[in-house]
Amino acid sequence: MRFDIPILAPSILAADYTRLGEEITTCLNSGIEWIHCDIMDGHFVPNISYGPTIVKAASRSGDAFLDVHLMIENPGHYIQPFVDAGANLITVHQETCPHLHRTIQQIKQHDIGAGVAINPATPVQQIIPILEYVDLVLIMSVNPGFGGQSFIESTYQKLEEVVAERSRKQLNFLIEVDGGVGPDNIQKVARAGADVFVAGSAVFKADDISKRINKLIDSAKKGKGMMA
């Protein structure tokens, strides 16, 4: 996967589903390449979101890279439906995969990207053995299940640990942060090492989506040292 960093990935969990196509188009017209899809099952996380049908609708709304985050139990059972819906990358949780390497390989067999996610209480050490096999590491910066939560400060330390492991092993996976990312902290999150920034409410609840997207991207670039 080759993309210009930083990458802002608006989460359609916070979008107006009656205007989903329109809001995704607004994002794409504002320079967005990735759209983040949060899939929740009401078991692994205390909420239910949507399934492959909405991902398919998102794929028809424009030429977006669909970043599908499976916050579900038994994710291996559902990879094929999300591939068929148009997923370009599927991320599964370390906490739901007793045979994580097998699940990552199952995703990669479909010639799409594979990612691993960890919850706030899961130490980075739990995913070190899988790092050389993934395209993305997702650090949850809130407890998954609901949008609009506050960013958990210990995420910064976890980001630094993942960056250090990536450098030590000379790997090139992307590092993504999901939860509570917005105008007030995205620059600091970028400085700590994140490459991909999931933003739901910060984008779709803004009065002007395009203006907010530009502000978030500019702040992330400053955090990366790309702007004065």
C-alpha positions, 0 to 999 in steps of 0.5 A, a space after each residue: 500500500 502506497 499513500 501520502 502520509 498523513 492519511 485522514 480516514 473519516 469514520 462513517 459511523 458518525 455520518 448521516 446514513 440518509 445522506 451517506 453517499 453525499 457525505 462520502 462524496 464531500 469527503 472525497 472532493 476535499 482530498 480524502 482517499 480513505 473511508 473508515 468503516 467500523 463494524 460492531 457486533 454487540 458482543 465484542 463491543 457493546 453496540 451494533 453498527 452495520 454490516 457489508 451492505 453499508 460497506 457496499 454502499 460506501 464502495 458505490 459512493 466513489 473511488 475511496 479506499 475502504 478501511 474496514 475495522 472488524 470489532 466483532 467476534 469470530 472475524 474469520 467467518 466474515 472476511 469473505 462478505 466484506 471482501 465482496 462488499 469492496 473492502 480494501 483493507 480489513 483489520 481484526 482485533 488481537 483480542 478476538 483471534 486465538 489464531 491471529 496469524 491464520 486470520 491475517 493470512 486469510 485476509 491476505 489471500 484476497 489480495 487486500 491489506 490486513 491489519 491488527 488492532 489492539 484495545 486500550 488495555 492490551 499491551 503492544 507486546 501482544 502483537 509483536 509476533 505478528 508485526 512482520 505480517 501486517 500492513 497496518 497496526 491500529 491503536 484504539 485510543 478509546 474503548 471501542 463501541 461508541 463514537 464521541 469518546 475522549 482520547 485516552 492519554 496512554 495511547 501516546 506511549 503505545 504509539 511510541 512503542 509501535 514506532 520503535 518496533 517498526 524501526 527496530 525490525 525495519 518494517 513498513 506497516 502503517 500506524 493508525 489511531 482510532 478514537 477521540 481524534 480531533 482538532 485539539 489533539 491530532 497534531 500531537 498524535 501525529 508527532 507521536 508517530 501515527 500515520 492514519 487518523 480515524 475521525 468520526 464526529 470530528 468530521 461529520 458533526 462539523 458545520 463545514 465538513 470540507 473546512 474541518 477536513 482541511 484543518 485536520 490534515 494541516 494539523 497532522 502535517 504540522 505534527 509530522 514536521 511537514 509544515 511550518 
